[in-house]
Amino acid sequence: MDRIAPGLFVGSAEAAADASRQRAAGVTTVCALTHDPPAGGYPDAASSSTRR
């Protein structure tokens, strides 16, 4: 996961599923641009919705 601007991060599906990494970075919302959610799902604390 890389910070590309203040408050904006880009990362992999695995990073989107890593709650401790998100907390450490101050992430509050995840917008996943992928076909499928990460294998382990998203952390409960993250906001997520799926659109196809």
C-alpha positions as CSV (number, residue, x, y, z in Angstrom):
1,M,0.0,0.0,0.0
2,D,1.4,3.3,-1.1
3,R,0.3,6.8,-0.1
4,I,0.0,8.8,-3.3
5,A,-1.5,12.0,-1.7
6,P,-2.5,13.1,1.8
7,G,-5.3,10.7,2.8
8,L,-5.2,8.7,-0.5
9,F,-3.6,5.2,-0.8
10,V,-3.3,2.7,-3.6
11,G,-2.6,-0.9,-2.9
12,S,-3.4,-4.5,-3.6
13,A,-6.5,-6.6,-2.7
14,E,-4.4,-8.1,0.1
15,A,-3.7,-4.7,1.5
16,A,-7.4,-3.9,1.4
17,A,-8.0,-7.0,3.5
18,D,-5.3,-6.1,6.1
19,A,-7.1,-4.4,9.0
20,S,-4.0,-3.7,11.1
21,R,-2.2,-2.1,8.1
22,Q,-5.3,0.0,7.4
23,R,-5.5,1.2,11.0
24,A,-1.8,2.0,11.1
25,A,-2.3,4.2,8.0
26,G,-5.5,5.8,9.2
27,V,-7.6,4.3,6.4
28,T,-11.3,4.6,7.0
29,T,-12.8,3.6,3.7
30,V,-11.8,1.1,1.0
31,C,-12.8,1.5,-2.7
32,A,-11.8,-1.7,-4.4
33,L,-11.5,-1.7,-8.2
34,T,-11.3,-5.4,-8.8
35,H,-13.4,-8.3,-10.1
36,D,-13.5,-10.2,-6.8
37,P,-13.0,-9.3,-3.1
38,P,-9.8,-10.4,-1.4
39,A,-9.8,-14.2,-0.5
40,G,-10.1,-13.4,3.2
41,G,-12.7,-10.7,2.7
42,Y,-12.6,-7.1,3.9
43,P,-12.2,-6.2,7.6
44,D,-15.4,-5.5,9.4
45,A,-14.2,-2.0,10.3
46,A,-13.8,-1.0,6.6
47,S,-16.7,0.3,4.6
48,S,-17.2,-1.9,1.5
49,S,-19.7,-2.5,-1.2
50,T,-19.6,-4.5,-4.4
51,R,-20.8,-3.3,-7.7
52,R,-20.6,-5.2,-10.9
